[in-house]
């Protein structure tokens, strides 16, 4: 099907909108990771790191789209340990011991995300680790190159998962390319406001890190064949964010009342 036919095909537009929405949801994890990691850089380098990270995500996803034939082969079994897991609720094994290339990538990405998120939680709770330079806010500093390398590593994991999801929804490569470009453009627009919002509200940092730990476990479970519906995960995340936003609103109101009270007391003393 050529481009002109796609532009006049309602089903193609429906597939594009669905893919964009799906890619945005799947990209939230990537965006949160980039925001937290870039906030550890000096102020003048934070926006640059986010732009480079998301640009690399776009290049990586477009590159993977040109290798769809190879990408699909990642779902073929590479390693079979031949071990039978304990039976599940319906008698089937509770986990898989035959691993595809995609499974191995998800397991590696899940382990990396668990390690990184746990390390950041430790630094947040105990902001004075021995032998590590600290920035002016007490957060552990990180080199620009190291930040980009970690962003690339997670981009690869999320990109492969994202593209394989897209392949399962449509076989039209132009629609996938358009969806990926639109999604990354929207993520670029949201990256700076999200990073600033997280930086202004330290409690959200811990919540976001907890989300990354949860996503790490989800990637591991998926790699071992235990598929957890993403809808449950994102519903829980959305509810947690809503509760935290209520807490932030309550704290802001208390601070305003305290400031007004202190101001009136100063006027009376004067």
Buried (B, 14 or more C-beta within 10 A) or exposed (E): EEEEEBEEBEEBEEBBEBBBEBBBBBBBBBBBBBBBBBBBBEEEBBBEBBBBBBEBBBEBBBEBBEEBEEBBEBEEEEEEEEEEBEEEEEEEBEBBBEBBBBBBBBBBBBBBBBEBBBEBBEBBEEEEEEEEEEBEEEBBEBEBEEBBEBBBBBBBBBBBBBBBBBBEBBEBEBBBBBBBBBBBEBBBEBBBEBBBEBBEBEEBBBBBBBBBBBBBBBBBBBBBBBEEEBEEBBEEBEEBBEEBEEEBEEEEEEEEEEEEEEEEEEEEEE
